């Protein structure tokens, strides 16, 4: 069987279909291990790898969602997403690092993850992040 080019988006579709705690947990576990597309603000032009520091900070693009809640914006399966919807992001970031960064920003209420397969998204809210093993408030 051929490996999916959209494994994270497949899990978004699964959760949208069955809406169980188990399907959400599978998605979040995979998200943590994946690289997702993000809009990196303050990224120096032309760099291929960059680490945000106090002297050279970058931030992740935010969006307003569900009644004005501030959410980090992420794009599942970046290569497939760009192929289907265009390049809406300018950097890749490990999902685990994005979740940790959300907890550093008191205004961010979570992350809105856009699927590479369909025009559908899923939210990982701050409460869900704080409940993950290795995370605390």
Secondary structure, 3 states (H helix, E strand, C coil): CCCCCCHHHHHHHHHHHHCCHHHHHHHHHHHHHCEEEECEECCCCCCCCCCCCCCCCCEECEEEECCCEEEEEEECCHHHHHHHHCCCCCEEEEHHHHHHHHHHCCCCCEEEEECCCCCCEEEEEHHHHHCCCCCCC
